[in-house]
Amino acid sequence: MKMVKAGYWCIPCHCCLGFVLLTAAAQAAEPIKEVASGARDREAVAVTIYNDDLGLVRERRRIDLPAGRTRLWLGDVAAHMRAETALLREVKGPAVSVLEQQFDFDLLTARTLLEKNLGHDVTVLRTNPSSGEDRRERATVLAVGEGPVLRFADRIEAGVPGRLAFDRVPEGLHEQPTLSVLLDAAGGRQTVELSYLTSGMSWRADYAANLAVDGKSLELTAWVTLTNRSGLGFDDAALQLVAGSVHRARAPGLLRERAMAPMLAARAAAAEPAEETLLDYHLYRYERPTSIADNQTKQLALLTARQVPVRREYLLAGSEWMYRDKARQAGQKQKPSVFLSFDNKGGQLGQPLPAGIVRVFAPDATGAAQFVGEDRMEHTPKNETVKLDLGEAFDVSAERTQSAFHRLAKNVVESSWRIELRNARDEPVTVTVLEPMPDDWEIVQESQAHSKDSAHEARWQVQIPAGGTSKLEYAVRVTS
């Protein structure tokens, strides 16, 4: 029942109901218009790349859409798109309602063309070797399998007896991966934004640390290495990099990344990126548009910091098992590890440093830079210390000897140790002796004072003169 005029009500009759049903049927039968959109419609594109095989693509396209229901074919998208993450929305123009979407990645090839024509007729072309003329014959595709099986008017043949000509490209086959969207539009010129996640994209940081002649400072240069295997190249894209381990669900879900990385305008600026915080991650944004082709690895400058103060440390580390039992050998020869460390603050540093390999170079007598070691640096916040392990020292050595061992009780042992350190360098060095201690422990005798940095570590700073030796002696009582 409905009110048609003020004070009057109408009970729907069979005629009205029939009119409603006919109207609905007419709307349902209305043909769906089709529009194709490709790279030519793209106005801007922004790419956010994560460390672990993931990229977020956001692009704007300007498209003429007819009024009513329209099937929009969006070509020039990444072949490794995660279709469940695709999101299309209007930016400028009449409202657009998305009704359904699908991702067609069944590409047009000779085999897929044959498979999609299973049960349909094709034309077989055979060239006469004498005249060069083509002879045409119709055949039905019966099977594909290990090879095509064709039924002619008077026979069945396996294999391709000539060239095959097809009357049509079957529905669902495309020259490139295509996102298909069924939408209801008001019609007119539209600016829409398409965003989606794709696999096949990653980045890493690579660092070069060049030591000064005196070894007291270094120049740190960082490069970003981008890899694109997404199945799509990007021209003049606004580039962003996210540093950090973004958690990803194991099972695929419906993800909407609308706010993760806003569309960026292309602006000319310096080569090095601007850094900002993104929740608990860090985002590096390049102001200059960047192009990266599919199946390409590309390097971009990340940062350069000069005159960074650096410290060199020689570290000799023991093991806690040594303090539980009597040593089985008279002496143990060791090489201290060489560490370089610097603080991520001040000067041109003082910003979050993404994880990467740091390769260290030192000048030789002629001034030429020589490779002296590398280490992996984890994600380092500002004001933290970077510590690089360069391997074992060549000119500094040590010999560790257990000089005594006594079991004072069932759960109490006491051991005495002597460490002799040698320095063959032309300058004095300081070796940090770091001893992990088990259970409850106590230094009962020592030739020089130790420091206790934690509940299970004893540390000594032993100075060794140039071309000389030094000894460290101590005794430890351990109660288990």
ChimeraX attribute file (.defattr): number of C-alpha atoms within 10 A of each C-alpha:
attribute: neighborCount
match mode: 1-to-1
recipient: residues
	/A:1	8
	/A:2	9
	/A:3	10
	/A:4	9
	/A:5	8
	/A:6	6
	/A:7	6
	/A:8	8
	/A:9	11
	/A:10	10
	/A:11	9
	/A:12	11
	/A:13	10
	/A:14	9
	/A:15	9
	/A:16	11
	/A:17	11
	/A:18	12
	/A:19	12
	/A:20	12
	/A:21	12
	/A:22	12
	/A:23	12
	/A:24	12
	/A:25	11
	/A:26	11
	/A:27	12
	/A:28	10
	/A:29	9
	/A:30	11
	/A:31	11
	/A:32	14
	/A:33	14
	/A:34	14
	/A:35	16
	/A:36	15
	/A:37	18
	/A:38	14
	/A:39	12
	/A:40	10
	/A:41	15
	/A:42	17
	/A:43	13
	/A:44	19
	/A:45	24
	/A:46	26
	/A:47	24
	/A:48	24
	/A:49	28
	/A:50	22
	/A:51	20
	/A:52	16
	/A:53	16
	/A:54	22
	/A:55	25
	/A:56	21
	/A:57	24
	/A:58	26
	/A:59	20
	/A:60	21
	/A:61	22
	/A:62	20
	/A:63	19
	/A:64	15
	/A:65	24
	/A:66	16
	/A:67	14
	/A:68	16
	/A:69	23
	/A:70	21
	/A:71	19
	/A:72	20
	/A:73	20
	/A:74	20
	/A:75	18
	/A:76	19
	/A:77	24
	/A:78	25
	/A:79	20
	/A:80	18
	/A:81	26
	/A:82	17
	/A:83	17
	/A:84	16
	/A:85	18
	/A:86	22
	/A:87	19
	/A:88	19
	/A:89	15
	/A:90	18
	/A:91	15
	/A:92	12
	/A:93	15
	/A:94	14
	/A:95	13
	/A:96	21
	/A:97	14
	/A:98	15
	/A:99	12
	/A:100	10
	/A:101	19
	/A:102	14
	/A:103	20
	/A:104	18
	/A:105	18
	/A:106	14
	/A:107	17
	/A:108	18
	/A:109	12
	/A:110	9
	/A:111	14
	/A:112	15
	/A:113	16
	/A:114	20
	/A:115	18
	/A:116	17
	/A:117	21
	/A:118	18
	/A:119	15
	/A:120	14
	/A:121	18
	/A:122	20
	/A:123	17
	/A:124	21
	/A:125	17
	/A:126	16
	/A:127	13
	/A:128	10
	/A:129	8
	/A:130	6
	/A:131	7
	/A:132	9
	/A:133	11
	/A:134	14
	/A:135	12
	/A:136	15
	/A:137	13
	/A:138	16
	/A:139	22
	/A:140	19
	/A:141	21
	/A:142	19
	/A:143	17
	/A:144	18
	/A:145	9
	/A:146	8
	/A:147	11
	/A:148	18
	/A:149	19
	/A:150	24
	/A:151	17
	/A:152	15
	/A:153	9
	/A:154	6
	/A:155	8
	/A:156	13
	/A:157	13
	/A:158	14
	/A:159	11
	/A:160	12
	/A:161	12
	/A:162	14
	/A:163	12
	/A:164	17
	/A:165	13
	/A:166	14
	/A:167	10
	/A:168	9
	/A:169	12
	/A:170	15
	/A:171	7
	/A:172	14
	/A:173	18
	/A:174	16
	/A:175	11
	/A:176	18
	/A:177	23
	/A:178	27
	/A:179	21
	/A:180	19
	/A:181	21
	/A:182	19
	/A:183	21
	/A:184	19
	/A:185	20
	/A:186	17
	/A:187	17
	/A:188	13
	/A:189	14
	/A:190	20
	/A:191	19
	/A:192	19
	/A:193	21
	/A:194	18
	/A:195	23
	/A:196	23
	/A:197	25
	/A:198	24
	/A:199	21
	/A:200	21
	/A:201	25
	/A:202	21
	/A:203	23
	/A:204	19
	/A:205	22
	/A:206	21
	/A:207	23
	/A:208	19
	/A:209	22
	/A:210	21
	/A:211	22
	/A:212	19
	/A:213	14
	/A:214	9
	/A:215	15
	/A:216	13
	/A:217	18
	/A:218	24
	/A:219	18
	/A:220	21
	/A:221	17
	/A:222	22
	/A:223	19
	/A:224	19
	/A:225	16
	/A:226	19
	/A:227	21
	/A:228	24
	/A:229	20
	/A:230	22
	/A:231	20
	/A:232	20
	/A:233	17
	/A:234	20
	/A:235	14
	/A:236	14
	/A:237	24
	/A:238	24
	/A:239	23
	/A:240	23
	/A:241	23
	/A:242	23
	/A:243	25
	/A:244	17
	/A:245	12
	/A:246	12
	/A:247	6
	/A:248	8
	/A:249	6
	/A:250	6
	/A:251	5
	/A:252	10
	/A:253	10
	/A:254	10
	/A:255	14
	/A:256	14
	/A:257	16
	/A:258	13
	/A:259	7
	/A:260	11
	/A:261	18
	/A:262	12
	/A:263	18
	/A:264	20
	/A:265	14
	/A:266	18
	/A:267	11
	/A:268	10
	/A:269	11
	/A:270	11
	/A:271	14
	/A:272	18
	/A:273	20
	/A:274	14
	/A:275	18
	/A:276	14
	/A:277	12
	/A:278	13
	/A:279	8
	/A:280	10
	/A:281	13
	/A:282	20
	/A:283	24
	/A:284	22
	/A:285	18
	/A:286	26
	/A:287	20
	/A:288	18
	/A:289	19
	/A:290	16
	/A:291	13
	/A:292	19
	/A:293	16
	/A:294	17
	/A:295	14
	/A:296	11
	/A:297	14
	/A:298	14
	/A:299	15
	/A:300	16
	/A:301	17
	/A:302	22
	/A:303	19
	/A:304	16
	/A:305	15
	/A:306	15
	/A:307	14
	/A:308	21
	/A:309	17
	/A:310	19
	/A:311	14
	/A:312	16
	/A:313	19
	/A:314	21
	/A:315	20
	/A:316	21
	/A:317	16
	/A:318	15
	/A:319	11
	/A:320	14
	/A:321	10
	/A:322	15
	/A:323	25
	/A:324	21
	/A:325	13
	/A:326	16
	/A:327	16
	/A:328	7
	/A:329	8
	/A:330	10
	/A:331	14
	/A:332	12
	/A:333	12
	/A:334	18
	/A:335	19
	/A:336	22
	/A:337	20
	/A:338	20
	/A:339	19
	/A:340	16
	/A:341	15
	/A:342	17
	/A:343	17
	/A:344	20
	/A:345	16
	/A:346	13
	/A:347	11
	/A:348	14
	/A:349	18
	/A:350	14
	/A:351	18
	/A:352	22
	/A:353	23
	/A:354	24
	/A:355	18
	/A:356	18
	/A:357	18
	/A:358	20
	/A:359	19
	/A:360	23
	/A:361	20
	/A:362	19
	/A:363	17
	/A:364	10
	/A:365	7
	/A:366	6
	/A:367	10
	/A:368	9
	/A:369	16
	/A:370	13
	/A:371	13
	/A:372	12
	/A:373	15
	/A:374	18
	/A:375	17
	/A:376	15
	/A:377	19
	/A:378	14
	/A:379	16
	/A:380	15
	/A:381	16
	/A:382	15
	/A:383	14
	/A:384	15
	/A:385	13
	/A:386	18
	/A:387	19
	/A:388	22
	/A:389	18
	/A:390	16
	/A:391	15
	/A:392	17
	/A:393	15
	/A:394	13
	/A:395	13
	/A:396	22
	/A:397	20
	/A:398	20
	/A:399	16
	/A:400	19
	/A:401	18
	/A:402	22
	/A:403	16
	/A:404	13
	/A:405	19
	/A:406	13
	/A:407	15
	/A:408	12
	/A:409	9
	/A:410	8
	/A:411	10
	/A:412	15
	/A:413	20
	/A:414	23
	/A:415	23
	/A:416	20
	/A:417	17
	/A:418	19
	/A:419	20
	/A:420	15
	/A:421	24
	/A:422	20
	/A:423	23
	/A:424	17
	/A:425	15
	/A:426	11
	/A:427	11
	/A:428	13
	/A:429	20
	/A:430	16
	/A:431	22
	/A:432	18
	/A:433	19
	/A:434	20
	/A:435	18
	/A:436	17
	/A:437	23
	/A:438	18
	/A:439	11
	/A:440	12
	/A:441	20
	/A:442	13
	/A:443	16
	/A:444	12
	/A:445	13
	/A:446	15
	/A:447	11
	/A:448	12
	/A:449	12
	/A:450	16
	/A:451	11
	/A:452	11
	/A:453	10
	/A:454	10
	/A:455	12
	/A:456	14
	/A:457	16
	/A:458	19
	/A:459	18
	/A:460	18
	/A:461	17
	/A:462	15
	/A:463	16
	/A:464	21
	/A:465	16
	/A:466	14
	/A:467	15
	/A:468	14
	/A:469	16
	/A:470	14
	/A:471	17
	/A:472	17
	/A:473	17
	/A:474	19
	/A:475	20
	/A:476	18
	/A:477	22
	/A:478	20
	/A:479	16
	/A:480	11
